[in-house]
Amino acid sequence: MKTKSTGQYPYFVFCGRRGLQWRWQTGLTVVNRGNELTSGASVQVLLGNGDGTFQPAQDLVAGSGHLSVLGVPVGDFNGDGRMDLAVTDSGTPTVVQAFLGNADGTFSTRTSAVSYSTDSLPSIRAVGDFNGDGQLDLAVFDYRFGNVFVMLGNGDGTFYRTLVSTLVGQYFAPAAAVDFNGDGKLDLALTGDCDACGVAVMLGNGDGTFQAATNYYIVGSFSSPMAVGDFDGDAKLDIVTEDSLSGMVSVLLGNGDGTFADTPVYATDYSPLSVATGDFNSDGKLDLAITTTGSCTPSCNPGRRRWDLLYADLCSQLLDRLAPQYPSSR
């Protein structure tokens, strides 16, 4: 295993191509949280050498003191065929910084004013074309006040803000921008903390606005990781979310019209940190891989429906080490 030094407390990693062009060697984008959520954070890019090693980290944002690091969305924000990055900076004024990828692996910066309250904590949580103009837009959540904003893209790497909704509770965990009701318009789903106690689903109108949120209660008090997929084989999108305090995993089964049915609940041994989906054993059923804190002993739950649940603490183990104990994980 090869290692590379980055900043303090690496939090989020994106794997892309050199220059984020999807053409050359693989590279990494790393977010370092610093000591606190909004203190000393940074964004770094490590260009790949093509042999599993990486060049020294390139700082895009170095310890601004106000950088939101709950996620770094990736997309082609200026239509040049290269992948770009975007982050929020909650200083005064609050801005969205887009880092536009150049052919040589460097980045150019575009800044868009947001004008949040000075004590808000906004974070970009989802990317998609929310108003149907062919340009990528940003869904921004202010988890301190529960506001949801859409930053509509101008096609040149800049954005302008529209207020979408004010939610009850603080929603700041991962979000998803998908079409839950099959009308060809992107919808939003996001999870919240103890004040929200569940998942909020906002159906899109196709013009950059959304209908009022429908809240679904789930077991637990601090929902965090989330994944979307067809977990019961009915060709309708479902939502899986986890309570990072209790270790409970809840499944919202989609009805295909933007609403969701009762929630099957599964227990893990420790606090879940992240979740990924895929058919890990090639049986045609969608599986889940979940990282947790605590013991590095993996566990497996076959599930009651047409999908399996597999979770382990991956702090010091690789997925292929699960195979000897759980052959179905292959």
Secondary structure in CASP SS format (residue, H / E / C, confidence):
PFRMAT SS
TARGET T0000
AUTHOR 0000-0000-0000
METHOD secondary structure of the structure
MODEL  1
M C 1.00
K C 1.00
T C 1.00
K C 1.00
S C 1.00
T C 1.00
G C 1.00
Q C 1.00
Y C 1.00
P E 1.00
Y E 1.00
F E 1.00
V E 1.00
F E 1.00
C E 1.00
G E 1.00
R E 1.00
R H 1.00
G H 1.00
L H 1.00
Q C 1.00
W C 1.00
R C 1.00
W C 1.00
Q C 1.00
T E 1.00
G E 1.00
L E 1.00
T E 1.00
V E 1.00
V E 1.00
N E 1.00
R C 1.00
G C 1.00
N C 1.00
E E 1.00
L C 1.00
T C 1.00
S E 1.00
G C 1.00
A C 1.00
S E 1.00
V E 1.00
Q E 1.00
V E 1.00
L E 1.00
L C 1.00
G E 1.00
N C 1.00
G C 1.00
D C 1.00
G C 1.00
T C 1.00
F E 1.00
Q C 1.00
P C 1.00
A C 1.00
Q E 1.00
D E 1.00
L E 1.00
V E 1.00
A E 1.00
G C 1.00
S C 1.00
G C 1.00
H C 1.00
L E 1.00
S C 1.00
V C 1.00
L C 1.00
G C 1.00
V C 1.00
P C 1.00
V E 1.00
G E 1.00
D C 1.00
F C 1.00
N C 1.00
G C 1.00
D C 1.00
G C 1.00
R C 1.00
M C 1.00
D E 1.00
L E 1.00
A E 1.00
V E 1.00
T E 1.00
D E 1.00
S C 1.00
G C 1.00
T C 1.00
P C 1.00
T C 1.00
V E 1.00
V E 1.00
Q E 1.00
A E 1.00
F E 1.00
L E 1.00
G E 1.00
N C 1.00
A C 1.00
D C 1.00
G C 1.00
T C 1.00
F E 1.00
S E 1.00
T E 1.00
R E 1.00
T E 1.00
S E 1.00
A E 1.00
V C 1.00
S C 1.00
Y C 1.00
S C 1.00
T C 1.00
D C 1.00
S C 1.00
L C 1.00
P E 1.00
S E 1.00
I E 1.00
R E 1.00
A E 1.00
V E 1.00
G E 1.00
D C 1.00
F C 1.00
N C 1.00
G C 1.00
D C 1.00
G C 1.00
Q C 1.00
L C 1.00
D E 1.00
L E 1.00
A E 1.00
V E 1.00
F E 1.00
D E 1.00
Y C 1.00
R C 1.00
F C 1.00
G C 1.00
N E 1.00
V E 1.00
F E 1.00
V E 1.00
M E 1.00
L E 1.00
G E 1.00
N C 1.00
G C 1.00
D C 1.00
G C 1.00
T C 1.00
F E 1.00
Y E 1.00
R E 1.00
T E 1.00
L E 1.00
V E 1.00
S E 1.00
T E 1.00
L C 1.00
V C 1.00
G C 1.00
Q C 1.00
Y E 1.00
F E 1.00
A E 1.00
P E 1.00
A E 1.00
A E 1.00
A E 1.00
V E 1.00
D C 1.00
F C 1.00
N C 1.00
G C 1.00
D C 1.00
G C 1.00
K C 1.00
L C 1.00
D E 1.00
L E 1.00
A E 1.00
L E 1.00
T E 1.00
G E 1.00
D C 1.00
C C 1.00
D C 1.00
A C 1.00
C C 1.00
G E 1.00
V E 1.00
A E 1.00
V E 1.00
M E 1.00
L C 1.00
G E 1.00
N C 1.00
G C 1.00
D C 1.00
G C 1.00
T C 1.00
F E 1.00
Q C 1.00
A C 1.00
A C 1.00
T E 1.00
N E 1.00
Y E 1.00
Y E 1.00
I C 1.00
V C 1.00
G C 1.00
S C 1.00
F C 1.00
S E 1.00
S E 1.00
P E 1.00
M E 1.00
A E 1.00
V E 1.00
G E 1.00
D C 1.00
F C 1.00
D C 1.00
G C 1.00
D C 1.00
A C 1.00
K C 1.00
L C 1.00
D E 1.00
I E 1.00
V E 1.00
T E 1.00
E E 1.00
D E 1.00
S C 1.00
L C 1.00
S C 1.00
G C 1.00
M E 1.00
V E 1.00
S E 1.00
V E 1.00
L E 1.00
L C 1.00
G E 1.00
N C 1.00
G C 1.00
D C 1.00
G C 1.00
T C 1.00
F E 1.00
A C 1.00
D C 1.00
T C 1.00
P C 1.00
V E 1.00
Y E 1.00
A E 1.00
T C 1.00
D C 1.00
Y C 1.00
S C 1.00
P E 1.00
L E 1.00
S E 1.00
V E 1.00
A E 1.00
T E 1.00
G E 1.00
D C 1.00
F C 1.00
N C 1.00
S C 1.00
D C 1.00
G C 1.00
K C 1.00
L C 1.00
D E 1.00
L E 1.00
A E 1.00
I E 1.00
T E 1.00
T E 1.00
T C 1.00
G C 1.00
S C 1.00
C C 1.00
T C 1.00
P C 1.00
S E 1.00
C E 1.00
N E 1.00
P C 1.00
G C 1.00
R C 1.00
R C 1.00
R C 1.00
W C 1.00
D E 1.00
L E 1.00
L E 1.00
Y E 1.00
A E 1.00
D C 1.00
L C 1.00
C C 1.00
S C 1.00
Q C 1.00
L C 1.00
L H 1.00
D H 1.00
R H 1.00
L H 1.00
A C 1.00
P C 1.00
Q C 1.00
Y C 1.00
P H 1.00
S H 1.00
S H 1.00
R C 1.00
END
